């Protein structure tokens, strides 16, 4: 049985989430603050996390960072009353997989949790993936180019992993947004372009004339190892 860890300080929301997930066949563990959430996470790694952004004591942002360091592959869905675009982008950069604003639609939240779990259960291409002079260790989220370590943000790494899993296939910007960011209504497809640009700058020998991260004009991108 897949377990969902709920880190939320509002008892009403705790009960609502238990009523939402348990009938769907998930087990639910509830933590009322960040410290309790981290303790539960370390005791048994959950299948997914639903994490409130505004927690007493340790902030949801800090908890998200800690979760991501402990288990990079576990999907994290953030909850908050805050709906500013800047906060969404920040949370994604911290490593959150999705973001739902309060008051939330139970069916929407359930759908997003299921989608995140589906993405994590896809077969990984290999533990170690290579192209050109780049070596990637997916489980450790480590990347080296020419023997030197290259730092990628969590979202850049997720984008690279999805493209490696779909090598030689044309991928639209919308598909990247839906599958990597988990947003069906993300602010702008320019977000995808910016991340591809950063990957080119870090991993291509000639970023202005990319061999691996190719643009397919009018459609999206194609990764060629």
N, C-alpha and C positions, 0 to 999 in steps of 0.2 A: 504494500500500500504506500502510495506517495504521500509524503508529509509536507505540510505547509506551515512554516513558522510565521506567526502573526506578531509583529512588534507594534503595539498600539496601546496608548494609555487610557483611552475612553472605553469604559465597560460596555456601553451600548454598542459601539462599533465592534468590540471584541465579540459580543454575542451575535451580532448580525453576520460577521464573517464566519463564525462557527456554523450558523444556520445555513450559510451559503455553500460552504465547501464540504461539510460532512455528508449531506445527502448525495453528493456527487462522487462519493467513494474516497475522498481524501481524509487523512488524519490531520488534526489541527493542534498545534501547540501554541499557546498564547504567552507572550511576555509583555509586561506593563511598562517597561522602560528599556533603554539601550543596553545597560549593564546586564539585565536579565536576558535580553535577547542574545547578546554575545555569549553568555554562559550556556544558554540552550543550544546555540549554534555549534559551540565547541564540543558539547557533550555528544550531539548527534547531528551530522550535517543534513539539513532538510533538502527536499526536492526543489522547493521554491520558497521565497520570502516575500511577504507583504509587509512593507515597512512605512510607518508614519513619519513624515518629514519633521514634524514638530513634536519632539518628545521632551519630557522633563529630564533635566540633567544632561546627559550626553545627547547631542543633536543627531537627528536622522542622517544628516550628511556624514558625520564622523562614523556612525554605525555602518553606513553603506560602504565607506572606505575600508573599514575593518573586515566586513563580510567578504568584500571583493578580494582582499589579500588572503583571507583564510581559504576561500574556495572560489576561484575565478569563474568556474562554469555554472555556479548556481544562479538561476535567474532571480532578479530583485525587482519587484514592482512597488513603486513609491505611491503613497497616499498623502494628499495635502489639500488644504483649502486654497493654497496659493496657486494661481494659474498663469503667472507671468511667463512669457516665452523664455526670458533669461534664466529663470529657475529651472525650466525644463532642460535647456541646453546644459546648464551646470550639472544637473543630476545625471544626465547621460554621460557627460565627461567623467564623472566620478565613478561610473560603472553601473548605474541603474539600467535595467533593460526596458522598463516602461514606466509610465507615469499616469495616474488617474486622480482627478480632482474631486474633492468632496463638495457637495453630496454626490456620491457616485451611483451609477446604475449597476445593480448586482450582476445583471446578465453581461454587461460590458466588462466588468472586472473579472468575472469568471472566464470569459472568452480570452481576455488578455493573459491570464495565468495559464490557461491551456495552451495558447500559442507560444508562450515563453517556454513551457515544458516541452512542446514538440520540437522547438529549435534546439534545445539542449540534448534531446535524445537522437538527433540525426547522427549517423555514423561519421566520425571524424575522418578526414582524408587519411592521415597517418599521424602518429604522435609527433614525428619529425617530418617537416616538409621543406624541400629545397628547391630553389630556382636561382640560376645565375650564381652569384657568390653569396646568396642569402640563405641562412639556415634558421628555421623557425621551430621552436619547441612549443606546441600548442598547450599541453597540460600545464607547463610552467609559465606560459605567457612570456617567453624569452625569445629574442631575435638577435642574430648576429649577421653582420655583413662584412665580408672579408676578414672574418675572425674577430671583429670588434663589435661590442654590444651596441645596439641601437635602441633608444627609448621610444616606445609608442604609447599613446594614451590608450585607455581601455577601449574607447570607441574605434580608434584606428585599428587596434588589434582585431576587434570583432569584425570590422569591415574586411580586413585582409583575410581572416579565416573564412568568411562566407564566400569571398571571391575564389579562394583556393579550393573550396569544396565544389565550386561551380566553374572550374577552369575551362576555357575555350568556349564558354557559352555567353551569348550576349545577355546582359542583365540591365533592366531598365532602372532608372533612378527611383521610380515608385516602388519597385520590388526591393531595392536596397533599403529604402526607408521602412517598408513594412516588415522585412525579415530581420534587419540588423537593429534598427531603432525601435521597432515595435509600434510605430505610429502610423495610423491610416490617414491622419490629418495633420501631418507635421508642417511647421511654419513654411518651409521652403525647400525645394529640391536643391537649392544652392548649397545646403548643408552637405549633401553627398559630394558635390563638386569640390568643396573645400577639403573634405577628407581624402578624396582621391589625389588632389593636388599635394597634400602633405605626404601621402604614401609615395608619390613619385619623387618628391624632393628627398625623401629619406632612403629610398630603395632603388631608384633608377640611376644608371650611370649618366644619362643625359635626360634630366627631367623635361626639357623642352621638346624632346623627341623620344617619347617613351616606347619601350619595346614590350613591356609586360602589362602595364595598366593603360590599355588602349581605349580611346574614345570612339564610340560608334555614333556618328553624328545623327541627331534627331531621335536617338533611341536611349543610349546609356553608355555602358562600358563593357569591356571584355578583358578578362585576365588571361594572359598567355605566359605560362611558366618558361 
